Amino acid sequence: MKPFAALLILTASLLVTGCDSEPLLHPISGQITLDGKPYERLIVYVRPVDEEVNQYNLGVGETDATGKLFLRSTAGEGLATGKYRVSFSCIVSGKGETIGSSDEKADDDRRLITKDIVPPAYGDGGESTLEFEVVSGSDNRIEFDIPAKQS
C-alpha cells in the first residue's frame, strides 16, 4: 500500500504544480485603423521578436468593420507572454472593397484588380518595426493607426 500512496502523492503534486510544458495564452484585443479609418478584413500578423517561432507565439487576426481585432495563435485564442513584432495587410479591389481570407468566391471579379494599401514599412514583408508586449495579468490591448500607401 505504501508504493501506491507515494504514487498518489507524486501525481497530486504534479497536478498542483503543473509541468510548464505549455505556456498560458493571454487574450489579445485591439483597434486597428488605416489613416484613422477602420477597415474590415485588415489582416494583422504577429511574430516573436527575440524567440523562436512556435504554436504559442505566432499569431494572426482580422479586423471587423469597426476596426476591432482579436488575435489568435496556432494553439488557440491569444498569445504567450513576450515581445512581438506586428505587420499588416489590407487588400482592396479596384472598386475599393476589402478582400480578406474569409472571401469564398475565387472567381469573383473583385479579385481581378487588387492592391495592398498598407505601405511596405508596415507590411508583412518583414520590414515592420512596430512592436508590442504581452504581459501576464495585463489587459494586453493593442492600438495602431497606420498610414495608407500613397497611390
N, C-alpha and C positions, 0 to 999 in steps of 0.2 A: 504494500500500500504506500510505503514511503516514496518509491520512484514515481508513482502516479501523482502524489501530492507535489513533488518537486516539479514535474512536468506541468501541472496545472498552474503553479505559481509562476513559472517561467513564461507560459503562454499568456497569463493575465498581465504580467509586467510588460511584455512586448506589445500587447494591445493598448495598454495605457500610455507607454512612451512612444509608440509608433516606430516605423522603420525609416522614416525620412527618405524613402525611395522616390516618392512623387511630391514635387513641390505643390504648395497650395496655390490655386488660381484665384486671382483677385479681379472682380468685375471692373471693366474699363468703359466709361461712357464719355460723351463729349459733344461738342458742337463744332462743326467744320464749315467754313464759308469760303467762297471764292470771290474776291473783290467785294466782300461784305454781303454777298448774296448766298443763300443756301442753294445747293444743287442736289436733286435726288440722284442717287446712284454714283456719287463721288466715292471712288474706291480709296481706302486708306490701308496701307501696308506698314507693318512694324516688324523690325528685326532687332536682335540684341546688339548693343554697341561693343561690349567687351567680352561676350561669352560666345561659345559655340552654339549654333542654331540647334534647337531640339523641339519636340512637340509642345513644350510648355511656354516657349518664348518666341515663336514665330506666329504672328497674328495678322488678321485681315478684318476689315469691316466695310460696310457700305452705308452711306447716309440715306435718310429718308427725305421727303420733300421739304422738311423744315431744317435740314442740316444736322439732325440728331444722329448720333453714332453710338454703336455698341461694338466693341472689339471682341473677337474670339480667337482662340488658338486652336491648333490641331487637336489638342487634348480636351477642349471644351470651352465654355464661356469664361473669358478673362485670360489673364497672363500671369506668369510667375513674377516675383519681385525682380527688379533690376532696371538698368538704363536701356532705353530703346531709341532707335532712330526711326523716324516716320517719313513716309513718302506717299505721294498721291497720284491718282489718275482720274480724269473726268473726260470720257469720250462723248462727243456730241456729233450728231448727224449734220448734214448740210442744212437741215431745217431748224437746227438749234436744239433738238431734243436730245436729252442724255440717253446713252445706251449703256446698260450695265450687264453684269454677269447673269442677272435673272431674266433677261430677254429670251424668249423662246423661239421666235421666228428667225431662222437662219437666212431665209431668202427675202426678208423684209427690205424694201427699197431704202429704208433709213440707213442701212449698213453700207450702201454703195459709196457714199462720200462721208468719211468720218475724220475727226481730228481730236487729239488730246489737247484740251485747253489749259492744262497745267504746264507752267514753264519747266524746262529740264532741271533747273536748280531745285525743284521740289518734287520732281517725278521719280518714277520707280527705277530709273537707270543707275541708281547708286550715288547720285550727286547730292542728294538732300543732306543738309546738316542739322535739320530740326530734330530735337530730342525731347524726351520726357522720361520721368522715372516712376515706376510702380513701387509703391511703398506699402508694406503690410499695415493694416489698420487705418489707412488713409482713404479719402474719397476717390482718389485716382480718376479724376475728371480731366480731360484734355480739351483745349480750345485752340484752334488755329484759324486765322484768316489769311489765306494765301492769295497772292496776286494771280490774275489770269494771264495767260500768254497773250502778248500783243500780236495782233494779226499783221 
